[in-house]
Amino acid sequence: MPVTLDPEDSKIITLARAARARNGSAEGAAVRDETGRTYSATDVALSSLRLSAVQVAVAMAVSSGAQSLEAVALVTAGDGPSPADEEVARELGVKALLVAGPDGTLRS
């Protein structure tokens, strides 16, 4: 049975997919803050810095003044969010991450 998502949750999945595709990255993420602003990002894999897409998107939101998050979406062909991704989402008030495959199909 297909899951019907809130349009705002569908939007952040779309933003995460677009960021991932644009950069050719392993994963893309998007977050929505308490005011409805959205931030999308991809993972960073430099020799001197490694961050997941969720960590980058959350950092962008926090550095822009977000106090809490309403939702977090991760698009990946991998297994899903790391424990660190789950923890950073929880720290800012999100109960669960939306995880979708590269085609946008919700996995959890």
C-alpha positions, 0 to 999 in steps of 0.5 A: 500500500503506497504511503501518502506523505504530507506535501511538505515532507514530499518537498524535502524528499524532492530537494534531497533527490535534486541535490544528490543528482546535481552533485552526483553524490552518494546521498542527499538530505534536506531539512525543514526548520521551525519556520518552514525554511528548507535546506538541502545538501549532499555528503562531503568527502574530502581528505580533511573533512567527512560529513554526511548529507544530513550533518551538512543540511543540519549545519546549514540550518543551524548556522542560519538561525534554526532552533529546531527542525520539523523534518529531515529527509535522506535520499540514499541507495545505502542502508539509511541514516547512521546513528550520528544522523539520527542523533543530530536529528533527535537533538533538534526535535525530529522524531524520525528521519524520512529515508527514500531511495534514489527514485524518491520511494519512501523506505522508512 
